[in-house]
Amino acid sequence: MEAFSRTWVIVLTANDILIYSLFISLSGGANSIFFVFYFVAIIAACSLLGPAAGIIATSSALLFVSVACTITPAATVEWNRFLLRPIYLVVVGYILTAWSAAEVKFKRRLALLGRDFLDIEPAVWWRSHLRPIDETHHGIF
């Protein structure tokens, strides 16, 4: 049984991104320590909602961090962080979204195998599939 419905996960993830953006805008913009919390929201979106939600979470975090960093006074902005943090978001968001898409693909493939495959014990599978390979290669494995 799921703890939250899909709607609640969407609302909570969007709320997290907005709160992190507020914290970033109030605590130094591009220099804020709260930037890393965006990754938590992206991970939650990818793992609980799928790759499409990961793309949406990444792009909304990118938008909000850009806005939060631009409303910070120019005297306190470190330009290297200001330019690199959105790049970090895009790269990590892409990696997590690709991971989520691969997970969905592998779950679909596993569902095609049917329920009988999931009931096989690993020791039985090992004896029936890997033991003949071991004997034909004369102990390489």
Backbone as JSON, one array per atom type, in Angstrom:
{
  "sequence": "MEAFSRTWVIVLTANDILIYSLFISLSGGANSIFFVFYFVAIIAACSLLGPAAGIIATSSALLFVSVACTITPAATVEWNRFLLRPIYLVVVGYILTAWSAAEVKFKRRLALLGRDFLDIEPAVWWRSHLRPIDETHHGIF",
  "N": [[0.84, -1.18, 0.0], [0.52, 2.2, -0.81], [1.96, 5.1, 0.69], [1.32, 7.74, 0.1], [-0.86, 9.32, -2.25], [-0.56, 9.72, -5.83], [-1.17, 12.34, -6.52], [-0.71, 13.71, -4.12], [2.06, 13.35, -3.85], [2.97, 14.84, -6.04], [2.11, 17.4, -5.26], [3.55, 17.73, -2.86], [6.21, 17.57, -3.79], [6.34, 19.79, -5.52], [5.86, 21.76, -3.62], [8.14, 21.44, -2.01], [10.16, 22.29, -3.82], [9.43, 24.98, -4.15], [9.71, 25.93, -1.5], [12.46, 25.49, -1.06], [13.45, 27.26, -2.94], [12.6, 29.67, -1.85], [14.1, 29.66, 0.54], [16.67, 29.8, -0.59], [16.59, 32.3, -1.87], [16.39, 33.96, 0.33], [18.7, 33.52, 1.72], [21.19, 34.2, 0.55], [21.33, 33.66, -2.19], [23.07, 32.47, -4.95], [25.11, 31.57, -3.37], [24.02, 30.06, -1.38], [23.53, 27.44, 0.99], [21.34, 25.85, 0.79], [20.89, 24.98, -1.74], [21.5, 22.33, -2.43], [19.32, 20.87, -1.65], [17.5, 20.85, -3.7], [18.16, 18.65, -5.21], [17.15, 16.55, -3.72], [14.4, 16.86, -4.08], [14.27, 16.41, -6.84], [15.17, 13.77, -7.0], [13.1, 12.52, -5.57], [10.93, 13.09, -7.27], [11.71, 11.73, -9.62], [11.97, 9.04, -8.75], [9.51, 8.41, -7.56], [7.5, 9.33, -9.26], [8.24, 9.09, -11.91], [10.03, 9.43, -15.11], [9.09, 11.65, -16.62], [8.1, 13.41, -14.71], [10.48, 13.9, -13.42], [11.85, 15.42, -15.32], [10.21, 17.67, -15.36], [10.45, 18.53, -12.68], [13.2, 19.09, -12.6], [13.42, 21.15, -14.53], [11.72, 23.09, -13.39], [13.04, 23.56, -10.96], [15.4, 24.58, -12.0], [14.46, 26.94, -13.18], [13.47, 28.3, -10.89], [15.8, 28.5, -9.28], [17.34, 30.13, -10.88], [15.83, 32.48, -10.9], [15.84, 33.03, -8.13], [18.55, 33.47, -7.71], [19.03, 35.71, -9.29], [17.62, 37.76, -8.09], [19.09, 38.37, -5.94], [21.27, 40.71, -4.35], [23.75, 42.26, -6.42], [26.34, 42.65, -5.44], [26.95, 40.57, -3.74], [27.04, 38.27, -5.19], [28.65, 35.38, -6.31], [30.09, 34.78, -9.24], [31.01, 32.43, -10.43], [29.71, 30.38, -9.03], [27.11, 31.15, -9.56], [26.88, 30.64, -12.28], [27.58, 27.92, -12.47], [25.85, 26.41, -10.85], [23.2, 26.14, -12.05], [24.02, 24.51, -14.17], [24.87, 22.21, -12.8], [22.37, 21.38, -11.85], [21.05, 20.71, -14.26], [22.66, 18.62, -15.26], [22.67, 16.65, -13.19], [19.91, 16.3, -12.96], [19.35, 15.27, -15.52], [20.78, 12.84, -15.4], [19.44, 11.51, -13.29], [16.86, 11.38, -14.36], [17.3, 9.79, -16.62], [18.05, 7.44, -15.32], [15.64, 6.86, -14.04], [13.97, 6.44, -16.26], [15.2, 4.15, -17.3], [14.68, 2.39, -15.23], [11.87, 2.18, -15.36], [11.67, 0.99, -17.89], [12.97, -1.47, -17.42], [11.3, -2.57, -15.49], [8.98, -2.95, -17.0], [9.93, -4.88, -18.81], [10.45, -6.95, -17.03], [7.88, -7.48, -16.16], [6.87, -8.63, -18.46], [8.0, -11.13, -18.4], [6.49, -12.57, -16.69], [4.73, -13.98, -13.88], [5.71, -16.45, -13.07], [8.48, -16.46, -13.33], [9.3, -14.86, -11.23], [8.85, -16.42, -9.04], [10.8, -18.35, -8.91], [13.44, -19.77, -7.12], [16.64, -18.41, -6.32], [18.78, -20.28, -6.08], [17.9, -22.53, -7.49], [17.68, -21.46, -10.06], [20.34, -20.82, -10.5], [21.56, -23.36, -10.56], [20.33, -24.44, -12.81], [20.92, -22.74, -14.95], [23.52, -21.47, -14.85], [25.35, -23.43, -14.1], [25.72, -25.33, -16.27], [27.15, -23.65, -18.04], [29.47, -23.18, -16.61], [30.58, -25.72, -16.58], [31.08, -26.14, -19.3], [33.03, -24.27, -19.93], [35.19, -25.11, -18.55], [35.8, -24.41, -15.83], [36.27, -21.62, -15.81], [34.54, -19.75, -14.75]],
  "CA": [[0.0, 0.0, 0.0], [1.3, 3.43, -0.91], [1.75, 6.04, 1.78], [0.69, 8.94, -0.46], [-1.33, 9.16, -3.62], [0.26, 10.4, -6.83], [-1.45, 13.77, -6.42], [0.0, 14.25, -2.96], [3.5, 13.39, -4.14], [3.17, 15.98, -6.92], [1.94, 18.62, -4.45], [4.67, 17.83, -1.91], [7.44, 17.86, -4.53], [6.27, 21.2, -5.94], [6.0, 22.55, -2.4], [9.56, 21.39, -1.64], [10.93, 23.14, -4.73], [9.12, 26.37, -3.81], [10.32, 26.27, -0.19], [13.91, 25.6, -1.25], [13.7, 28.51, -3.67], [12.44, 30.75, -0.87], [15.29, 29.63, 1.4], [17.83, 30.27, -1.37], [16.49, 33.75, -2.1], [16.56, 34.67, 1.6], [19.96, 33.22, 2.4], [22.42, 34.47, -0.18], [21.28, 33.38, -3.63], [23.93, 31.41, -5.5], [26.02, 31.11, -2.33], [23.23, 29.41, -0.34], [23.73, 26.02, 1.24], [20.08, 25.15, 0.54], [20.84, 24.56, -3.14], [21.59, 20.87, -2.55], [18.01, 20.26, -1.39], [16.81, 20.65, -4.98], [18.43, 17.29, -5.66], [16.22, 15.67, -3.01], [13.11, 16.96, -4.76], [14.4, 15.77, -8.15], [15.22, 12.33, -6.74], [11.74, 12.1, -5.21], [10.09, 13.14, -8.46], [12.11, 10.66, -10.54], [11.74, 7.7, -8.23], [8.11, 8.17, -7.21], [6.55, 9.75, -10.29], [8.69, 8.7, -13.25], [10.97, 10.32, -15.8], [8.47, 12.92, -17.05], [8.07, 14.28, -13.53], [11.86, 14.3, -13.17], [12.16, 16.52, -16.23], [9.46, 18.85, -14.88], [11.07, 18.99, -11.43], [14.5, 19.68, -12.93], [13.24, 22.44, -15.2], [11.18, 24.09, -12.47], [14.13, 23.93, -10.04], [16.3, 25.44, -12.77], [13.8, 28.24, -13.29], [13.41, 28.97, -9.59], [17.14, 28.88, -8.81], [17.77, 31.28, -11.68], [15.12, 33.66, -10.37], [16.32, 33.31, -6.77], [19.92, 34.0, -7.77], [19.07, 37.03, -9.92], [17.07, 38.8, -7.21], [20.09, 38.64, -4.9], [22.09, 41.89, -4.69], [24.89, 41.93, -7.28], [27.61, 42.72, -4.71], [27.22, 39.33, -3.02], [26.98, 37.12, -6.1], [29.87, 34.79, -6.83], [29.67, 34.45, -10.59], [31.29, 31.03, -10.75], [28.59, 29.59, -8.51], [25.89, 31.56, -10.26], [26.85, 29.99, -13.58], [27.73, 26.48, -12.38], [24.74, 25.73, -10.17], [22.2, 25.64, -13.01], [24.6, 23.4, -14.93], [24.76, 21.05, -11.92], [20.97, 20.94, -11.84], [20.73, 20.07, -15.53], [23.4, 17.36, -15.39], [22.15, 15.67, -12.23], [18.53, 16.03, -13.36], [19.4, 14.38, -16.67], [21.22, 11.51, -14.95], [18.36, 10.89, -12.51], [15.75, 11.09, -15.26], [17.7, 8.62, -17.41], [17.96, 6.3, -14.41], [14.21, 6.59, -13.84], [13.46, 5.86, -17.5], [15.71, 2.79, -17.38], [13.94, 1.6, -14.24], [10.55, 1.91, -15.92], [11.85, 0.04, -18.98], [13.29, -2.78, -16.87], [10.1, -3.1, -14.83], [8.1, -3.44, -18.06], [10.49, -6.13, -19.3], [10.26, -7.95, -16.0], [6.47, -7.85, -16.18], [6.65, -9.51, -19.6], [8.44, -12.49, -18.07], [5.4, -13.24, -15.99], [4.83, -14.24, -12.45], [6.45, -17.69, -12.82], [9.9, -16.15, -13.2], [9.55, -14.25, -9.93], [8.72, -17.44, -8.0], [11.94, -19.26, -8.94], [14.46, -19.46, -6.13], [17.94, -18.16, -6.97], [19.63, -21.48, -6.13], [17.4, -23.36, -8.57], [18.06, -20.79, -11.3], [21.78, -20.94, -10.62], [21.89, -24.71, -10.98], [19.82, -24.77, -14.14], [21.42, -21.85, -16.0], [24.94, -21.14, -14.81], [26.17, -24.62, -13.93], [26.2, -25.84, -17.57], [28.16, -22.74, -18.6], [30.68, -23.41, -15.85], [31.16, -26.99, -17.0], [31.57, -26.07, -20.68], [34.22, -23.43, -20.01], [36.23, -25.77, -17.77], [36.17, -23.73, -14.59], [36.6, -20.21, -15.93], [33.69, -19.02, -13.81]],
  "C": [[0.89, 1.25, 0.0], [0.95, 4.37, 0.23], [1.0, 7.28, 1.3], [0.19, 8.63, -1.86], [-0.41, 9.95, -4.55], [0.06, 11.91, -6.76], [-0.71, 14.4, -5.26], [1.5, 14.33, -3.18], [3.82, 14.57, -5.05], [3.11, 17.28, -6.12], [3.13, 18.8, -3.5], [5.99, 18.15, -2.61], [7.46, 19.31, -5.0], [6.45, 22.13, -4.74], [7.46, 22.58, -1.94], [10.39, 22.33, -2.51], [10.67, 24.62, -4.43], [9.76, 26.8, -2.49], [11.83, 26.4, -0.32], [14.28, 26.88, -1.99], [13.58, 29.71, -2.74], [13.66, 30.81, 0.05], [16.52, 30.17, 0.67], [17.77, 31.77, -1.57], [16.7, 34.54, -0.82], [17.94, 34.48, 2.23], [21.2, 33.35, 1.53], [22.43, 34.08, -1.63], [22.16, 32.22, -4.04], [24.88, 30.85, -4.46], [25.32, 30.29, -1.25], [23.53, 27.92, -0.24], [22.49, 25.2, 0.89], [19.94, 24.67, -0.9], [20.79, 23.05, -3.28], [20.24, 20.19, -2.3], [17.17, 20.12, -2.66], [17.0, 19.21, -5.46], [17.51, 16.28, -4.97], [14.86, 15.68, -3.69], [13.16, 16.29, -6.14], [14.46, 14.25, -8.0], [13.83, 11.8, -6.4], [10.83, 12.08, -6.43], [10.43, 11.99, -9.42], [11.72, 9.29, -10.02], [10.28, 7.41, -7.94], [7.14, 8.45, -8.34], [6.97, 9.39, -11.7], [9.54, 9.75, -13.92], [10.36, 11.64, -16.25], [8.41, 13.91, -15.88], [9.47, 14.74, -13.16], [12.28, 15.46, -14.06], [11.45, 17.8, -15.77], [10.08, 19.4, -13.61], [12.42, 19.65, -11.69], [14.34, 21.04, -13.57], [12.64, 23.49, -14.28], [12.22, 24.5, -11.43], [15.12, 24.85, -10.73], [15.73, 26.85, -12.9], [13.83, 28.99, -11.96], [14.79, 29.35, -9.05], [17.68, 30.05, -9.62], [17.11, 32.56, -11.19], [15.64, 34.03, -8.99], [17.72, 33.9, -6.78], [19.97, 35.38, -8.4], [18.47, 38.11, -9.05], [17.98, 39.11, -6.03], [20.88, 39.88, -5.3], [23.38, 41.49, -5.41], [26.23, 41.93, -6.54], [27.96, 41.39, -4.04], [27.23, 38.1, -3.91], [28.39, 36.68, -6.48], [29.52, 34.22, -8.2], [29.96, 33.02, -10.98], [30.18, 30.12, -10.23], [27.29, 29.9, -9.24], [25.77, 30.87, -11.61], [26.9, 28.46, -13.49], [26.54, 25.77, -11.75], [23.62, 25.32, -11.11], [22.73, 24.48, -13.87], [24.57, 22.12, -14.11], [23.34, 20.49, -11.93], [20.63, 20.19, -13.13], [21.41, 18.7, -15.63], [22.84, 16.3, -14.45], [20.7, 15.33, -12.55], [18.46, 15.09, -14.54], [19.78, 12.96, -16.26], [20.1, 10.81, -14.2], [17.15, 10.56, -13.38], [16.07, 9.89, -16.15], [17.64, 7.36, -16.57], [16.51, 5.9, -14.2], [13.6, 5.96, -15.08], [13.95, 4.42, -17.66], [14.99, 1.88, -16.39], [12.56, 1.24, -14.75], [10.65, 0.87, -17.03], [12.13, -1.36, -18.45], [12.11, -3.39, -16.14], [9.1, -3.62, -15.86], [8.61, -4.76, -18.63], [10.29, -7.25, -18.3], [8.8, -8.4, -15.94], [6.15, -8.76, -17.35], [7.06, -10.95, -19.32], [7.36, -13.27, -17.33], [5.72, -13.53, -14.55], [5.66, -15.49, -12.16], [7.93, -17.44, -12.63], [10.22, -15.61, -11.8], [9.49, -15.28, -8.8], [9.9, -18.4, -7.94], [12.95, -18.82, -7.89], [15.81, -19.29, -6.82], [18.82, -19.4, -7.09], [19.2, -22.41, -7.27], [17.81, -22.76, -9.92], [19.56, -20.94, -11.54], [22.17, -22.32, -11.14], [21.46, -24.98, -12.41], [20.44, -23.93, -15.25], [22.94, -21.66, -15.99], [25.84, -22.36, -14.67], [26.6, -25.21, -15.27], [27.25, -24.95, -18.22], [29.5, -22.98, -17.91], [31.36, -24.7, -16.31], [31.7, -26.93, -18.43], [32.82, -25.24, -20.82], [35.35, -23.93, -19.12], [36.73, -24.91, -16.6], [36.57, -22.28, -14.71], [35.79, -19.4, -14.94], [33.86, -19.56, -12.46]]
}
